Amino acid sequence: MNIKKIKEDFPILKKKINGFELVYLDNSATTQKPIQVIEAVNCYYENNNANVHRGGYELSRESTDLYEEAHKETAEFIKAKKMEEIIFTKNTTESINLLSFSLGEKLKKNDVVLTTKIEHHSNIVPWQQLKRKGIKVEFVEVTKDGKLNEKDLEEKLSFKPKIFAFTGASNVLGTVNDIKKLVKQGKDADALTIIDAAQFVQHKKINVKKLNVDFIAFSSHKMLGPTGIGVLYGKEELLEEMPPFMTGGDMISKVSCEKSYWNSLPWKFEAGTPNIAGGIGFRIALKYLERIGIEEIDKHEQKLLNYATKEMQEIDGIEIFGPEKNKLGIISFNVKGVHPHDVSSVLDRKGIAIRSGNHCAQPLMEELGIKGTARASFYLYNTKEDADKFIEGIKEVKKIFKVD
Amino acid sequence: MNEIYSELILDLYKNPLNYGELKNFNIKAEGGNPSCGDLVIFTIKIENNKVKDIKFKGHGCAISTASSSLLTEKVLGKTIKEIKKISDKELNEMLGGIIQTRIKCMTLGKRVLDKAIEEYKKSGKNKIKVTIRI
């Protein structure tokens, strides 16, 4: 893996922020885009733009083919059986809203949806909406170092939830869940299993067929692709049974004034003109990741994580949150006596972009007894020099705030 | 001297003026921004339509803490009308200038205070407790 060469593919990384070369360490929030993806989107608008599944003319056929190719590429990327199982949404949040709405139709009063306390709000709030129907939402507890409490999980599964929705990896702490085990435990309890894979698929390989998981959701923009494109994978037989989420154009096969009939999969769940350019750009992002190799990327991140963690442990007054092992290239931390926003602002002056706050995971923050953290997250284009600048930045924070 | 935070901000963050809570108050206002986690609580004693005494507490970043603290100094002895007139620009100048990305942190306390005073006037009561979400 040639990082120098990879970095050259990302035009934004040449940008200067406050006079310094950008060091982008907020990859858990969104990733930067390689020139190949940017060009693919441009190329589509310059050469192939037409609405999909509409006109019987050449240009529409071109855009339809390109858009459908993107579904096929996604199916291959996660090893789904076929493209019928790949629904494009706006993002992970929309994918989970689709599930909550559509699966929620069949749930009854007092049925239980089980999720966990390390979730992003996107895998909590949509389920809470089902409370209006008298459905209960329960949460698996977390340990002090941010892992799922296994005893509590077993106990909560013994109450036979209808749905078990959990994250593949924590966006705050980087905790990587044992998805294989969790899916099996969910299945054994007869629950539908859903993985919020928004922080998972860009770092770890996934094979939905082998995993036998029912649904997974993730976002293009966190894996080098454009914003406004998300994925919902679902088993074909389940998707067939489910009612549509949004309705209107393109998702129908026949409409009369009295009744409508749904289109075939996956289009039944893609109402209206979709984000065609986004889908096409996403396909190129997936190809880019496959060319480099997810396992290679993961190895590279782990190297940076280990290096930066070790360096940080040398500095007094730094608290790092999360597990020691099995974590993504994410460092969630606090500098004693300094608010996370101030840490982020000092680093920003040197062109280093990190996130601060509660990271859309307020229940987890409450559980950890903190208001927020500063968070650095690595991806394939980050270098050891980036990690060094980040460490230097933290030392600068301590100097400015005179904390020792 | 660094270029990000004025010495005043750093001083007020470490040793905020008027930090604490008044036992005898007319207004108690708790406000914050759930998405950033900052929280500020003002307790205010009003006499003859003027701020007789004011304290603040809570938790926040350097800028929001310093700003709320300085605000308590600034509004002491002022009428409700006068407090309303304090502009963001004025606040920024008083603090020695803050970076553009953090304007929201600076104005958090002021927004809570403005809203609290408004509620107090509207209520017509002698004592109110309000929670304000910014």
Contacts between the chains, C-beta under 8 A, distances in Angstrom:
chain1	res1	chain2	res2	distance
A	338	B	62	7.7
A	339	B	60	6.7
A	339	B	61	3.7
A	339	B	62	6.2
A	340	B	61	7.7
A	341	B	36	6.7
A	341	B	61	4.1
A	341	B	63	7.7
A	341	B	102	7.2
A	341	B	105	6.5
A	342	B	5	7.7
A	342	B	61	5.1
A	342	B	62	4.8
A	342	B	63	7.5
A	345	B	4	6.1
A	345	B	99	6.3
A	345	B	101	6.7
A	345	B	102	6.2
A	346	B	4	6.0
A	348	B	101	6.8
A	349	B	3	7.1
A	349	B	4	5.4
A	349	B	99	7.8
A	357	B	35	6.9
A	357	B	36	5.5
A	357	B	37	6.5
A	358	B	35	7.1
A	358	B	36	7.7
A	358	B	37	5.6
A	362	B	34	7.2
A	365	B	37	7.5
A	371	B	37	3.9
A	371	B	38	7.9
A	371	B	59	6.3
A	372	B	36	7.2
A	372	B	37	4.6
A	400	B	2	4.9
A	400	B	4	6.8
A	400	B	5	6.6
A	400	B	10	7.4
A	401	B	10	6.8
A	401	B	13	7.9
A	401	B	62	7.6
A	402	B	10	7.6
